[in-house]
Every structure is written in C-alpha cells, then in structure tokens.
Amino acid sequence: MSNPFTQIPASARKWLYLAYGVVGLVLGALQVADVENVAGLSTDKALQVLAYVGLALGFTAASNISTIRDDEVQSYTDKGTPTGVVAGPAAELPTGTPVQPPKDADFILGKA
C-alpha cells in the first residue's frame, strides 16, 4: 500500500502550500480587524478549519522530504561534480536524478 501523502506532485504541493499560507494570512488579518463573518462562516470557525487542514499539509510535507546522513555524503570528483548524490521524492525532479549541490556544500555540511 503506497503512502497517499507522497502521491501529490511537487508542483501541486507548492501551490497547495502557497494557497494555505495566503488563506492563513487573510484569515489572521480578518481576525485582527475584528471581522466576525466571511461568506456566512465565522472567522473563528474558518481558523479552526484551517488548523485541521494544516495538519494534513504538515503530514504531506513531512512525507515528501529526504535526508542524507553525513556517512552517506560522498566526496566530490576532481571536476566538482558529486558522486552518489541524487534527487529525493521532495525534489521537482524525477527521483534518482543526479543533482549538483551548491558550491559551498562542504561549508553547509560542516566539512570546511
């Protein structure tokens, strides 16, 4: 059985997260402005619904990350291209696609 949280394409997730953030900002602003109802729904109830939607989005985000342990990070070749570093399920690339880390990757990984 596959995880339904990993079935949403990265581009769709990006738009879902953006929409969630915008709705949260708008509802928060309405709450601060003491607006009690929007489209027949109280702002309190809308914020409660937003919190439950946030749980699902959080599980979705957590299901679509990959981590690389220090012992899995391999050295770079002489040409500066990584060996063994590939895109994970959260990347907007097919999983397994070789990737080029930033030039300061050694610094970021604490190797410098």
C-alpha positions as CSV (number, residue, x, y, z in Angstrom):
1,M,0.0,0.0,0.0
2,S,1.5,3.3,-1.0
3,N,1.5,6.5,1.1
4,P,-1.2,8.9,-0.2
5,F,0.8,11.8,1.0
6,T,3.6,11.1,-1.4
7,Q,1.3,10.8,-4.4
8,I,0.8,14.6,-4.8
9,P,3.2,16.0,-7.4
10,A,5.7,18.6,-6.2
11,S,4.3,21.4,-8.3
12,A,0.8,20.8,-6.9
13,R,2.2,20.7,-3.4
14,K,3.9,24.1,-4.0
15,W,0.6,25.7,-4.9
16,L,-1.3,24.0,-2.0
17,Y,1.2,25.3,0.5
18,L,1.1,28.8,-1.1
19,A,-2.7,28.8,-1.0
20,Y,-2.7,27.6,2.6
21,G,-0.3,30.4,3.6
22,V,-2.3,33.1,1.8
23,V,-5.6,31.9,3.3
24,G,-3.9,31.9,6.8
25,L,-2.7,35.5,6.3
26,V,-6.1,36.7,5.1
27,L,-8.0,35.0,8.0
28,G,-5.5,36.3,10.5
29,A,-5.8,39.8,9.2
30,L,-9.6,39.5,9.4
31,Q,-9.4,38.2,12.9
32,V,-7.2,41.2,13.9
33,A,-9.6,43.6,12.2
34,D,-12.5,42.1,14.3
35,V,-14.4,40.8,11.2
36,E,-16.7,38.2,12.6
37,N,-18.2,36.6,9.5
38,V,-16.9,35.9,6.0
39,A,-19.2,34.3,3.4
40,G,-21.5,33.1,6.2
41,L,-18.7,31.4,8.1
42,S,-17.3,32.9,11.3
43,T,-13.6,33.7,11.2
44,D,-13.1,31.7,14.4
45,K,-14.6,28.6,12.6
46,A,-12.6,29.3,9.5
47,L,-9.4,29.4,11.5
48,Q,-10.3,26.1,13.2
49,V,-10.8,24.5,9.8
50,L,-7.5,26.0,8.6
51,A,-5.8,24.4,11.6
52,Y,-7.1,20.9,10.7
53,V,-6.1,21.4,7.0
54,G,-2.7,22.4,8.3
55,L,-2.3,19.0,10.0
56,A,-2.8,17.2,6.6
57,L,-0.4,19.6,4.9
58,G,2.1,19.0,7.6
59,F,1.9,15.3,7.1
60,T,2.2,15.8,3.4
61,A,5.3,17.9,3.7
62,A,6.9,15.5,6.2
63,S,6.2,12.6,3.9
64,N,8.0,14.2,1.0
65,I,11.4,15.1,2.4
66,S,14.5,13.1,2.2
67,T,17.6,13.3,4.4
68,I,21.2,12.4,3.7
69,R,23.3,11.4,6.7
70,D,26.9,12.5,6.9
71,D,28.1,9.0,6.3
72,E,26.0,8.9,3.1
73,V,27.5,12.1,1.7
74,Q,30.2,11.1,-0.8
75,S,33.2,13.1,-1.9
76,Y,33.3,15.2,-5.0
77,T,35.3,14.3,-8.0
78,D,38.1,16.5,-9.3
79,K,35.6,18.2,-11.7
80,G,33.4,19.3,-8.8
81,T,30.5,17.0,-9.6
82,P,29.1,14.9,-6.8
83,T,29.2,11.2,-6.8
84,G,26.1,9.4,-5.5
85,V,24.0,12.5,-4.7
86,V,20.6,12.1,-6.3
87,A,17.2,13.9,-6.1
88,G,14.8,12.6,-3.4
89,P,11.0,12.4,-3.6
90,A,10.6,16.1,-2.5
91,A,12.6,17.5,-5.4
92,E,10.9,18.7,-8.6
93,L,13.0,16.2,-10.5
94,P,12.4,12.5,-11.0
95,T,13.6,10.6,-8.0
96,G,17.2,9.3,-8.6
97,T,18.2,12.2,-10.9
98,P,21.8,13.2,-10.3
99,V,22.0,16.7,-8.8
100,Q,24.7,19.3,-8.4
101,P,25.0,20.7,-4.9
102,P,25.8,24.4,-4.3
103,K,29.4,25.4,-4.5
104,D,29.5,25.9,-0.7
105,A,28.2,22.4,0.0
106,D,31.3,21.5,2.0
107,F,30.7,24.5,4.2
108,I,27.0,23.8,4.6
109,L,27.7,20.1,5.5
110,G,30.3,21.2,8.1
111,K,33.2,19.8,6.1
112,A,35.1,23.1,5.7
